[in-house]
Amino acid sequence: MFDFGFSKLLLIGIVALVVIGPERLPRVARTLGHLYGRLQRYVTQVKADINREIDVAELGKVKTEFENAARSFQSDVEAKVSEAEREIREAHASLERAIDTSAQAANEASAPTAPQASPQLELGIEEPASPSEPRDKAAG
């Protein structure tokens, strides 16, 4: 704090001895020592409080930056999830259309066609069935 050399301290001691006197000098010196110690503790405490406030401010900034980064990450993840859901829905719809198309094609392929004449009918062994009668009854 202050730059006191030995000569300055000796001069202050001699002046204090002359002004205060030899009987009260030890009590005054003790009191000054206690006051100086309190002053040092107070200065140290103020420095620590200031450093803590600076640390709290820095932590607040870090917290804000971390929260912003977390929000940004969350929005990115939500965007990717919604994009993936959209792609899955499109793929599902495409598969549904493909299944419907193949089912229609299969139905058309297996649709009953005009009854083919049996080999017995072609050879004249069997009589043709009337359109109202089922084939099984005509055969029997």
C-alpha positions in Angstrom: 0.0 0.0 0.0 2.3 2.7 1.2 6.0 2.8 0.6 7.6 3.2 4.0 11.3 2.7 4.5 13.0 2.0 7.8 14.0 5.7 8.2 10.5 6.9 7.8 9.2 4.4 10.3 11.9 5.5 12.8 11.0 9.1 12.3 7.2 8.4 12.9 8.1 6.4 16.1 10.2 9.2 17.5 7.5 11.8 16.8 4.8 9.5 18.4 7.0 9.0 21.5 7.5 12.7 21.9 3.8 13.6 21.3 2.0 10.7 23.0 4.5 9.9 25.7 6.2 6.7 26.8 3.3 5.5 29.0 0.5 5.7 26.5 2.5 4.7 23.4 2.2 0.9 23.8 -1.6 1.2 24.1 -1.9 3.5 21.1 0.4 1.3 19.1 -1.8 -1.8 20.0 -4.9 0.1 19.0 -3.4 1.3 15.7 -2.4 -2.3 15.0 -5.9 -3.6 15.6 -7.3 -0.8 13.4 -4.8 -1.6 10.7 -5.7 -5.3 10.9 -9.4 -4.5 10.6 -8.7 -2.3 7.6 -6.8 -5.1 5.9 -9.6 -7.6 6.6 -12.1 -5.1 5.3 -10.1 -4.4 2.1 -9.7 -8.2 1.6 -13.4 -8.8 2.1 -14.3 -6.0 -0.4 -11.9 -7.5 -3.0 -13.4 -10.9 -2.5 -17.0 -9.5 -2.8 -16.0 -7.7 -6.0 -14.4 -10.9 -7.4 -17.5 -12.9 -6.5 -19.7 -10.4 -8.2 -17.5 -10.6 -11.3 -17.7 -14.4 -11.2 -21.5 -14.3 -10.8 -21.7 -11.9 -13.8 -19.5 -14.2 -15.9 -21.5 -17.2 -14.8 -24.7 -15.4 -15.8 -23.2 -14.7 -19.3 -22.1 -18.4 -19.6 -25.6 -19.5 -18.5 -27.2 -17.3 -21.1 -24.9 -18.5 -23.8 -25.5 -22.1 -22.8 -29.3 -21.6 -22.8 -29.1 -20.0 -26.2 -27.1 -22.9 -27.5 -29.5 -25.4 -26.0 -32.5 -23.6 -27.6 -30.7 -23.6 -30.9 -29.9 -27.3 -30.6 -33.5 -28.0 -29.7 -34.9 -26.1 -32.7 -32.4 -27.9 -35.0 -33.4 -31.3 -33.6 -37.1 -30.5 -33.9 -36.6 -29.4 -37.5 -34.8 -32.6 -38.3 -37.5 -34.7 -36.6 -40.3 -32.9 -38.5 -38.3 -33.4 -41.7 -37.9 -37.1 -41.0 -41.6 -37.4 -40.1 -42.5 -35.8 -43.4 -40.3 -38.1 -45.3 -41.7 -41.1 -43.5 -45.3 -40.0 -44.3 -44.3 -39.5 -47.9 -42.8 -42.9 -48.1 -45.8 -44.4 -46.3 -48.2 -42.8 -48.8 -46.0 -43.9 -51.7 -46.1 -47.5 -50.4 -49.9 -47.3 -49.9 -50.3 -46.1 -53.5 -48.0 -48.9 -54.7 -50.0 -51.5 -52.7 -53.3 -50.2 -54.0 -52.0 -50.2 -57.6 -50.7 -53.8 -57.3 -53.9 -54.9 -55.6 -56.0 -53.4 -58.4 -53.7 -55.1 -61.0 -54.1 -58.4 -59.2 -57.9 -58.0 -59.0 -58.0 -57.2 -62.7 -55.8 -60.2 -63.5 -57.9 -62.6 -61.4 -61.2 -61.2 -62.7 -63.5 -64.0 -64.0 -63.3 -64.2 -67.8 -65.8 -65.8 -70.0 -66.1 -69.5 -69.1 -64.0 -71.6 -71.3 -65.4 -74.6 -72.9 -64.5 -77.8 -71.4 -62.7 -80.4 -73.5 -65.8 -82.7 -73.2 -68.0 -80.0 -74.6 -65.5 -79.4 -77.5 -65.6 -83.1 -78.3 -69.4 -83.2 -78.0 -69.5 -85.5 -75.1 -71.2 -83.0 -72.8 -74.1 -80.7 -73.5 -73.6 -77.0 -72.9 -75.0 -75.6 -69.7 -77.7 -73.0 -69.8 -76.6 -69.6 -68.4 -79.0 -69.8 -65.5 -77.8 -73.2 -64.3 -74.5 -73.6 -62.5 -71.9 -75.6 -64.2 -71.8 -78.3 -61.5 -75.5 -79.2 -62.0 -75.0 -79.3 -65.7 -72.1 -81.7 -65.3 -74.1 -84.1 -63.1 
